[in-house]
């Protein structure tokens, strides 16, 4: 059975053997390669890749600002529903009497 020092040394050799990261690979692809077991990253490499993610693949969001009143929005929503040709689903809930008669 190998000693802890031998295990650490074997792990260090594996890390050194797999230190080469392919040129032109994105941080996302690099992290995918790691969790698939294709490459072993050092803690510094992993941290760096995680920090690069928001800059290499930013979230794409859109925000629309408009100046319409509540009535305008309701009218537009009604027209959109009519155009879709689908009848909106209604929640048909009935009240339940939970009062206890003592």
Backbone bond lengths (Angstrom), bond angles and torsions (degrees), N, CA, C in turn:
res aa  C-N    CA-C-N  psi(-1)  N-CA   C-N-CA  omega(-1)  CA-C   N-CA-C  phi
1 X - - - 1.453 - - 1.527 108.75 -
2 X 1.374 117.05 129.60 1.465 119.06 -176.78 1.529 111.32 -69.64
3 X 1.315 113.69 149.43 1.465 119.59 178.42 1.519 109.00 -78.53
4 X 1.345 117.44 161.92 1.471 119.19 177.29 1.520 113.06 -56.87
5 X 1.316 117.22 -37.34 1.469 120.04 179.09 1.525 110.81 -64.17
6 X 1.343 116.30 -39.21 1.469 119.71 178.25 1.525 111.19 -67.08
7 X 1.329 116.85 -38.65 1.470 120.56 177.54 1.521 110.79 -63.50
8 X 1.320 116.37 -43.43 1.474 120.31 179.15 1.519 110.10 -63.10
9 X 1.321 117.07 -43.39 1.462 120.77 -179.72 1.533 110.88 -64.93
10 X 1.319 117.41 -40.35 1.474 120.60 178.79 1.530 109.90 -64.98
11 X 1.321 116.38 -40.62 1.463 120.29 178.14 1.534 110.42 -64.57
12 X 1.333 116.89 -41.70 1.468 120.98 178.71 1.526 110.75 -62.43
13 X 1.323 117.21 -40.21 1.472 120.31 178.31 1.521 111.34 -65.04
14 X 1.357 116.40 -40.65 1.474 119.56 177.12 1.526 110.70 -62.05
15 X 1.331 116.22 -41.33 1.464 119.88 178.95 1.521 111.05 -63.55
16 X 1.311 116.43 -44.27 1.464 119.64 179.76 1.523 111.25 -64.31
17 X 1.317 117.10 -37.21 1.464 120.71 -179.11 1.519 111.31 -67.82
18 X 1.334 117.51 -28.44 1.457 120.21 -176.46 1.524 112.13 -109.68
19 X 1.310 118.54 22.41 1.452 121.79 -178.72 1.519 112.62 -72.11
20 X 1.314 117.36 -25.29 1.458 119.48 -176.80 1.512 110.80 -68.54
21 X 1.321 115.04 119.87 1.458 121.18 177.34 1.520 106.92 -101.14
22 X 1.320 118.03 130.97 1.462 120.18 -179.66 1.536 111.73 -56.11
23 X 1.303 116.47 142.41 1.470 122.49 -179.96 1.524 110.01 -69.49
24 X 1.314 116.92 139.43 1.457 122.04 174.95 1.517 114.73 79.13
25 X 1.318 118.15 16.43 1.463 120.97 -179.71 1.528 108.65 -93.20
26 X 1.324 116.17 141.81 1.461 119.63 -179.49 1.528 109.72 -82.52
27 X 1.326 115.46 163.41 1.458 120.70 179.40 1.529 110.55 -62.48
28 X 1.319 116.35 -37.70 1.471 120.23 179.84 1.521 110.43 -63.68
29 X 1.317 117.02 -45.86 1.468 120.95 178.81 1.527 110.90 -64.34
30 X 1.328 116.40 -38.28 1.457 120.95 179.66 1.527 110.83 -63.07
31 X 1.326 116.74 -45.00 1.463 120.15 178.86 1.531 111.00 -66.72
32 X 1.329 116.90 -35.26 1.466 119.37 176.01 1.523 110.74 -63.96
33 X 1.328 116.61 -40.73 1.463 120.12 178.20 1.527 110.45 -62.19
34 X 1.342 116.28 -36.29 1.461 119.01 -179.46 1.523 111.30 -68.05
35 X 1.338 117.55 -47.75 1.463 116.57 -177.07 1.521 112.59 -74.25
36 X 1.322 117.78 -12.21 1.468 119.98 172.49 1.524 111.66 -87.78
37 X 1.333 116.03 -5.27 1.456 120.54 178.42 1.518 113.96 82.65
38 X 1.315 118.29 14.90 1.456 121.37 -178.65 1.519 112.20 -83.92
39 X 1.327 117.37 -19.35 1.458 122.09 -177.64 1.520 108.01 -150.39
40 X 1.323 116.24 151.75 1.456 121.30 175.64 1.523 106.93 -113.58
41 X 1.314 116.99 121.90 1.464 121.63 179.95 1.521 110.39 -98.40
42 X 1.301 115.43 148.79 1.460 119.33 172.15 1.526 107.12 -75.55
43 X 1.312 117.50 160.51 1.473 118.76 177.20 1.535 113.31 -56.18
44 X 1.320 116.97 -36.68 1.465 120.14 179.00 1.526 111.25 -67.47
45 X 1.326 117.06 -40.38 1.461 120.23 178.69 1.527 110.52 -65.90
46 X 1.329 116.70 -42.01 1.458 120.72 179.59 1.530 110.17 -62.93
47 X 1.318 116.86 -46.78 1.460 121.22 179.67 1.527 110.93 -60.33
48 X 1.320 116.23 -43.07 1.464 120.57 179.55 1.525 111.36 -63.26
49 X 1.323 116.52 -42.68 1.468 120.16 179.52 1.523 110.48 -63.75
50 X 1.324 117.15 -42.23 1.462 120.82 179.97 1.524 110.58 -63.76
51 X 1.332 116.69 -39.83 1.470 120.17 179.38 1.521 112.03 -68.65
52 X 1.335 117.61 -28.51 1.468 121.27 -179.38 1.525 113.34 -78.60
53 X 1.328 117.55 -21.74 1.463 121.14 -174.87 1.524 113.96 -50.79
54 X 1.345 120.38 -50.98 1.469 118.91 -177.17 1.529 113.87 -63.12
55 X 1.333 117.06 -23.64 1.463 120.11 -178.44 1.521 112.15 -87.77
56 X 1.315 116.84 -31.68 1.466 120.16 -179.54 1.527 111.74 -82.95
57 X 1.320 117.18 -36.92 1.464 121.17 179.82 1.525 109.00 -131.40
58 X 1.329 117.32 77.36 1.467 119.34 -177.85 1.525 111.36 -69.18
59 X 1.325 115.09 154.94 1.466 120.07 176.39 1.515 108.50 -70.67
60 X 1.298 116.19 137.33 1.452 120.57 177.94 1.523 108.18 -101.25
61 X 1.319 116.51 117.09 1.458 120.81 178.89 1.517 108.53 -133.17
62 X 1.289 115.72 158.78 1.459 121.37 178.09 1.522 108.07 -134.99
63 X 1.302 114.81 139.94 1.456 120.82 178.19 1.519 107.23 -128.91
64 X 1.307 116.09 132.17 1.463 120.67 177.93 1.522 108.55 -113.37
65 X 1.301 115.36 129.68 1.457 120.86 176.03 1.519 107.81 -110.96
66 X 1.291 116.35 134.24 1.446 120.17 -179.46 1.516 109.21 -143.07
67 X 1.295 115.16 156.52 1.465 120.41 179.18 1.524 108.40 -113.60
68 X 1.317 115.77 79.44 1.459 119.18 178.21 1.525 108.01 -127.46
69 X 1.287 114.20 151.31 1.466 118.34 179.79 1.528 109.39 -83.12
70 X 1.313 116.40 172.89 1.458 120.58 178.65 1.514 112.03 -61.38
71 X 1.320 117.06 -35.16 1.469 120.56 -179.88 1.529 110.31 -67.47
72 X 1.340 117.13 -39.32 1.463 120.14 178.29 1.528 110.75 -62.51
73 X 1.322 115.40 -43.07 1.459 119.51 -179.28 1.533 110.44 -63.41
74 X 1.325 116.30 -44.46 1.464 120.15 -179.84 1.524 110.79 -62.00
75 X 1.329 117.05 -41.62 1.463 120.35 179.78 1.529 110.66 -64.87
76 X 1.326 116.89 -42.44 1.466 120.44 179.33 1.523 111.13 -65.54
77 X 1.323 116.24 -38.89 1.458 120.02 178.56 1.520 110.69 -64.81
78 X 1.322 116.81 -43.04 1.472 120.15 177.99 1.521 111.27 -61.68
79 X 1.329 117.27 -41.44 1.474 120.34 178.65 1.529 110.74 -65.27
80 X 1.325 117.09 -39.95 1.467 120.28 179.77 1.526 110.45 -65.05
81 X 1.321 116.60 -41.40 1.470 120.07 177.91 1.522 110.52 -63.84
82 X 1.332 117.04 -41.85 1.466 120.52 178.96 1.527 110.83 -63.87
83 X 1.339 117.81 -39.62 1.465 121.66 179.13 1.525 111.90 -65.71
84 X 1.326 116.60 -33.70 1.465 119.19 -176.95 1.522 111.26 -69.71
85 X 1.322 117.01 -23.77 1.459 120.23 179.11 1.516 113.57 76.66
86 X 1.309 116.81 7.36 1.457 120.28 179.66 1.521 109.01 -107.35
87 X 1.300 114.54 143.11 1.461 120.09 177.07 1.523 107.59 -86.72
88 X 1.324 117.79 126.36 1.465 118.51 -179.66 1.521 111.01 -65.51
89 X 1.308 115.07 144.22 1.458 120.24 179.06 1.519 109.31 -75.48
90 X 1.307 115.56 139.03 1.459 120.62 178.58 1.516 108.92 -110.49
91 X 1.299 115.03 146.03 1.455 119.97 175.44 1.518 107.17 -88.13
92 X 1.282 115.38 116.72 1.460 119.98 -178.17 1.521 108.84 -106.34
93 X 1.298 114.87 76.33 1.461 120.22 -179.77 1.522 109.83 -96.76
94 X 1.289 115.25 147.47 1.462 120.50 178.37 1.515 108.22 -116.32
95 X 1.306 116.55 142.13 1.460 120.89 179.53 1.516 110.10 -69.65
96 X 1.294 115.29 139.98 1.455 121.18 177.92 1.510 107.63 -108.39
97 X 1.319 115.53 131.53 1.464 120.27 -179.71 1.516 108.31 -83.13
98 X 1.341 116.19 110.42 1.448 121.60 -178.75 1.519 112.50 -100.31
99 X 1.306 116.40 6.65 1.464 118.10 -177.62 1.528 109.04 -72.45
100 X 1.295 115.14 137.88 1.460 119.82 178.86 1.529 108.64 -97.71
101 X 1.272 115.44 135.12 1.458 119.22 179.55 1.518 109.49 -95.44
102 X 1.323 116.05 114.05 1.474 120.75 -179.72 1.508 110.07 -104.74
